Amino acid sequence: MFCDLIKSIQPSIFTVLGPVLCTLSVLSLSVKMAADEMNESEVKPKLTDLFTSDTFHEALNRPLAKEDIWYLVDCRWFKQCRKYLGFEERSGLGAGSVSEAGTEEAHPGPIDNSDLMDPLAPSELKKHMIEEMNYCMVPADIWNPMQEQFGLVEGQEPLPRTVREYGLFVKHCRVEVYLTELCLALNSDPENKIKMKFSKADTIAYIMNEMRREFNIPETAKCRV
């Protein structure tokens, strides 16, 4: 009798749960479709969506502003990138065909700054490089979508540089490409040296504070540089 009761209940359970399971499957499919649509809508815009040839040129040539961040890019790679985008420099010399824009042959590949780095010290820039010959500088609003679109060669890092203000009476701004390396040590322990890089615009007070931090010198201790 108990077995007969179980047999009579089982069809009823499936009769009740069947529509529920079907509804849950439909809801799961709807959620997945909505998530896919959201992912598609979050696709990062490409440079050609954000700039025209004119606005791209204007962004590259805008006046420098103190403390802005600009990025170093290998000149050869950037020239090829502009050809691919159809945003080539406004020069009749060596200008490529507009028909190359967007073609697979013109694609520059991932951003590659290996030619800017010292082969003996891969984390350091080569010395004595020249702007527009070895490297170009691009503002953050170009660099960020450019990195999103093309990526970076594996193992490489972006090369951000800060705009500094110089001049005592007549102020002018320029991107500080090379920082100044100082060898720091305590007078009581001259053998324990630490190399650190500083901007030419950094003050003695800033350098002293960095030394306090590196050598664990209390704020109450008197120091001089």
Residue pairs with C-beta under 8 A, 6 or more apart in sequence:
44 145
44 148
44 149
45 145
46 145
46 149
47 56
47 85
47 87
47 142
47 145
47 146
47 149
48 85
48 86
50 145
51 59
51 87
51 142
53 86
53 87
53 88
56 82
56 85
56 87
56 142
57 87
57 89
57 90
59 139
59 141
59 142
60 136
60 138
60 139
60 142
62 139
63 173
64 70
64 163
64 173
64 174
64 175
65 163
65 173
66 163
66 164
66 165
66 173
67 162
67 163
68 139
68 140
68 162
68 163
69 139
69 140
69 160
69 161
69 162
69 163
70 137
70 138
70 139
70 140
70 143
70 160
70 161
70 163
70 175
71 137
71 138
71 139
71 140
71 143
71 158
71 159
71 160
71 161
72 113
72 116
72 125
72 135
72 136
72 137
72 159
72 161
72 177
73 111
73 113
73 135
73 136
73 137
73 138
73 143
73 159
74 111
74 112
74 113
74 114
74 115
74 116
74 134
74 135
74 136
75 132
75 133
75 134
75 135
75 136
76 115
77 108
77 109
77 111
77 112
77 113
78 136
78 138
79 89
80 106
80 108
81 108
81 146
81 150
82 88
82 89
83 96
83 100
83 101
83 106
83 108
84 100
84 101
84 102
84 103
84 106
84 107
84 108
85 101
85 102
86 98
86 101
86 102
88 95
88 96
89 95
96 106
100 106
108 150
109 150
110 150
110 151
110 152
110 153
111 146
111 147
111 150
111 151
111 152
111 153
111 156
112 153
112 156
113 135
113 153
113 156
113 159
114 153
114 156
115 134
116 125
116 126
116 129
116 134
116 135
116 159
117 123
117 124
117 125
117 126
118 124
118 125
118 126
118 127
125 159
125 177
125 178
126 134
127 178
129 135
129 177
131 137
131 177
135 177
137 161
137 175
138 146
143 158
147 158
152 158
161 175
161 176
161 177
162 175
162 176
162 199
163 173
163 174
163 175
163 176
164 173
164 174
164 175
164 176
164 199
164 200
164 201
165 171
165 172
165 173
165 201
166 172
166 173
166 174
166 200
166 201
176 199
176 200
176 201
179 197
179 198
179 199
180 197
180 198
180 199
180 200
181 195
181 196
181 197
181 198
182 195
182 196
182 197
182 198
182 207
183 193
183 194
183 195
184 193
184 194
184 195
184 196
184 211
184 214
184 215
185 191
185 192
185 193
185 194
186 192
186 215
194 214
194 215
196 210
196 214
198 206
198 207
198 210
204 225
207 225
208 223
208 225
211 217
211 223
211 225
212 218
212 219
212 223
217 223
